[in-house]
Amino acid sequence: MTPAYELTLAPLVLWLSTSSVLARSTNGTSNSPGLPMVINTWGGPFTAATDAAYLSLLQPGTSALDAVEIGCSTCEANQCDGSVGYGGSPDENCETTLDAMIMDGTTMKSGAVAALRRVREAISVARAVLEHTTHTLLAGDSATDFAAANGFAVQELTTPASAASCAQWRAGGCQPNYRINVTPDPATSCGPYTPAAAAAAADNDSPSGGIEGHDTISLIALHASGAMAAGTSTNGAGRKVPGRVGDGPITGSGSYVDGEAGGCGATGDGDVMMRFLPCYQAVENLRRGMRPREAAEDAVRRMLRRYPDVQTGIVVVDARGEHGAAGSGWTFTYAYRGAGMDRTAVVSVPPINGPGADL
């Protein structure tokens, strides 16, 4: 999760409290800054993506889809918080792989890549899937082959820092990890693992040794014309089982947009969140008449009822630019910038499952 002190890296960020932002919408008025607008998960280093995407929308000829690609590409190049782009979140084999998705809110087409190996520009490859195939999702080595055929450079994603991090993890007994119901005991061993006997298997859906951060950039762009697009880019869960794909490249989970209703971006425990398609749910909530904060809270509560400890963050914006968010298990932040704003604003969202919360 992005610590507060990292905000010194982005001097043009204005911190706002959730209560001050939401107060403008409780009396029936909108908190929309006006279009064009960009909104995305997380503050801190992620605001570089907000600014890049927003400023691009001020240039003639830039589409909402362009802005999403520009914003997510900025985080990929900057390795935002180590959770986006190359050199972050190595898997059990010490390899970084990337997931990304981009969606057009007018055509409802989306393109995505999952477990992309040896190519840095994940969001741009996802856009190539959208624009040059009739598919939605390509994965693994075949996604790499597709990227190479479309002119993307194939190169190592491991960095000295990520290799050292993985070596340290192995030296510490491979803790934490995501193995369950296996032998030897994943809480004390690096494997190799085999399935445990049925009698020994526990009904356990939590990783051993706790979990590491799983931040993601999910970004929604609203063009001055009203056209909308959304996208997500991430290097996934650190220490994941090789081949694991989270919610990031899943349309309706990592992000979702429908220009008739609005858009949504998500971050958090993707293995749980993708089971609920929370961004699809949130946008459909908008269509049913909910306001953005209410739509986000409903999507989060659906997950909490089944997984009370899940970490989630959902940011929602309607087609007019009114925005809201909800999260659980941590304090979530989101960033936005709209018409007339000379700097990005960051909103802090306390968990709705805090002490005394009514789920």
N, C-alpha and C positions, 0 to 999 in steps of 0.2 A: 504494500500500500504506500502511496506517496506521502512521506512525512511532511509536516508543515514547514520545517526549516528549508526544504528544497524550493520553496516559493521564491527565495532570493534569486534563483536562476531566471526568473521571469519578472523583471521589474515593472512591467506594465499590467500586472494583475491586480485587480481590485477584489478583495475578499468581501463577501456578503454573507450574512447569516440566513439560514433557511427561513426563519420567521419574518425577516424584513422583506425577503423576496416574495414570499407567499402571501404576505399581508395585502399586497396589491390585487390578489385574485380572489380573496375571500369576500370582498364587497361587490363582486360581480364585474370588476374591471380586469383587463388583461395585463399581464406582465410582459407582453411581447415588446421587444425593442424596435420592431419593424423589420422589413425585408430590404436587402438580403440579410441572411442570418446563418450562422454556423453554431452548432452545439455539439459537445462531445463529452465522453466520460473522462473524468479526472482533471485535476489542476496541475500545478507544478510544471514539470517539463512538457506535459501534454498541451499546455497552452500555446506552444510554438506551432502545433498543428492547427489550433483554432485560428490563430492569426494568419497563418499561411493560406488556409482555405478561405477565410473571410476576405482578405485582401485580393485574392484571385478573383472573387466574385465582383469586385469593383472594376475589373478590366473587361473591356468589350470582348464578346465572343466566348467568355468562360461560362460553361454550363454547370449546373448543380453536380452532375457526374464528375466533371473535371475537378471541381472544388473538393469533392470527397477524395478523389485519387491524390490530389495535391496535399491535402491535410494528412491523410494516412501515410503517404510517402515521406512526409517530413518526419513523422515519428519513427518510421522504419530507418531512415538515414541517421537520425539522432539517437537511435536505440533507447527510446523513451523509457526511463525507469528500469531498463534491462529486460522489460517484458514485451517489447515490440522490436522486431527486426533481428538482424544477425547477432550472433555472440551472446545470446541470452537463453535462459531456461533450458539448459542441455538435458537430454533424456538420459536414461540409464546407461546408454552407450556413449555418453558425452557428446552427442550430436544435437545441434540446434535444427529444428524444422519449423516451418512457418505455415500458418493458416490465415486466410483472408477471404473476404466476401465484399462485393459491391452490388448495389441494387438501384435500379431506375424506378422512381415512384410514378412515372407516367406510363411506361410500358409494362411494368411489373416484372421485367426480366432481371435476373440476377446471375452473376458469374462468381465462381469461388474456386479456391484451391485449398487442399488439405494435406498435411504432412509433406509440404513442398520441401525438397532437398536441394541444397547447393545453388539456390537462386535467391538474391536478396530482395527483389522488388515484388513482393507477394501481392500487394494490392493492384499493381499494374498488370501482373499476370492474370489475376482474377478478372480484371476488366477485359483482357484479351479473350478470356473464356466467354464473357458476356457478348462481345462484339464480333467474334470470329468463329463461334460455334453455336449450335442450337442446344447445347448442354448447359447445365447449371453448375456442376461440380466435377473437378478433376483432382486426382489424388496421387501422392507418392511419386515414385520414379517416372511414371507416365506423365504426371503434371510437369516434372522437370523436363522431360523430352519435349512436351508441348511448348514450354517456355523457351527452350533453346531454339526450336523451329520458328519461333516468333521473334527472334532476335535478342533475347535476354541472355546476359552473360552467365555462364555456369562457373561458380567459384565456391571456395570453402566458406562456410558460415561460422565455423569455430574460430574463436579468438584466443590468444594466450590467457586472457582473464577467464573465459568460460572453461577452458581446459583445466586451469588450476582449480577453479571452483568444483569441477566434477571430481578431480583427483582428491580434493579435500573431503568431498561427500563420501567417496568410496573408502577413504581412510577412516572415516567415522562410522563405519558399519552400514553405509547406504541408508542413512536416516535423514529425513523421512523418505518413505516410498509409498507406492500405491498398490502394493500386493496384498491380497487377503486370501484366506483359506488355502494356503500353500505350505509346503515344507521345503526347506527348513523354515523356522519362524522368521518372518520378514522383519520383525521388530528387533532382531539381533543379528541377522545374516544378510549378506549380499546375494545369496543364491549360488548356483542356478536353482530355480524353483520347480517343483512339480505339484500337481493338485493334491490337496490333503484328502484323506479318506472322508467319506460322507459323515461319519460319526464325529470327526474332529472339526469339521468345517463350522464356522460360526456365522450367524446372521449379522454380518458386519459390513457396513458401507463406508467406513472411514479409513483413511490412510494411516499407516503406522508412523509414529513419531511426529505427528502434527503435519501441517502442510506449509508450503512456501507460497509467496505471493503469486497471484494470478491476475495481474492487471492487464487491461486490454484497451486499445483505442477503438471506440465505436463512435462514429461521427455522422451527423445528419446536416446536410446543406439545403438551405431554402433560397432559391434564386429570386431576384426581384420580380420576375414574371409569375412566381408562385410554383414553379417546377421544383420538385424535391428529389433528393437522392440520399442514400445512406451506405455506410461501409464499415468494415471491421478489419483490423489487422492485429495479429498477436503471434508470439512464439510459444504460446501455450503454457502448460503447467511444468514447472521445473521438476526434474527427476521423474518425469512421466515414463510409463512403459513405452518402448519404441513402437511407433505406429499409432499411438493414441491421437485422436482428433477430438477437440472440445467443441464448445458451442460457437466459437468465432465464425467459422465458415458456413454455418447452418442458417439458411434463410428463415427468419422468424425467431431465431434464438439470439445470435450475436447482435444482429440488427435487423430492422425491417422498416419499410416505408411504403406508404400509399398516398399519392398526392391528393387524393380526395379527403383524407382524414388526418394524416400526420406521420411521424416517424418515431423510432425508438432505437436506443443503443444500450447495450448491456455489458456488464463485466462481473466477474465473480467466479464461483465454483461451477465451471462450465459443464462438468460431468453430470451435475444435478440439474442445472438450469436448462440444458438442452432437452430434458425430458418433459418440460412444460411449455416450450416455445414462448417465453415470456414477452418478447417484443411483438410477436404476432398478436398475443393476447392483449397487450397494452394498446396497440393501434386499433384493434377491434373494439376495445373499450371506448376509445375516442369516437368511433363510428356510432356507438350506442348512446353517445351523449355525455360520457364522463369528461371531466377536465383533466389536463395532463397529470397533475399530482395524484388525483384520485385513480386514474388509469394505472399509474405506476404502482401505487400502493396495493391495488387489487391484484396485480400480477405477482408482486412479492408475497403477499399473504397466501396466495394459492400454493406457493412453494413452501412457505413456512409451516403450513398445516401438515405437510408430509415430512419435511426436513427442518425441524426447529432450529438447528444450528447452522444452516447454510449461510454462506456469505454471498450477498448479491448486491448489485447496484443497477438500477434501471433509470435512464433519463428519457423523458418523453416530451415531444413538441408537437403541437397541432399545426394545421396548414396555415394558420395566421401568425405563428411564432410564439404563442403562449406556451410556457414550458413548466415542467415540474419533475420531481424525481422521488424515488424511494429506495431504501436499501435495508439490508439486515446483516447482523453479525459484525459490522464495522461501521465507521463513519466514512461515508462515500462522498466524493466530490464530483462536480461537473463544471464545465467551462462553457461560456457562450459569448458571442459578440454579434451585434446586429446593427442595423442602420443608425448612423449618427454616433455610434460608440467609438471613442478614440482608443479604447483599451479593452482587453478581455476581462470579463467578470468571472469569478469562481465562486460557486455556491457549495457550502458544506451541508450535508444531509445526514442527520443522526439516524441510527438504525431504528426501524419501527418496532423491532422486538426488544427494545431496551426495557429497563425495569418498569413494571406496571403497565406494559403495553397490552392492549386488548386485540388479540388476533382473531 
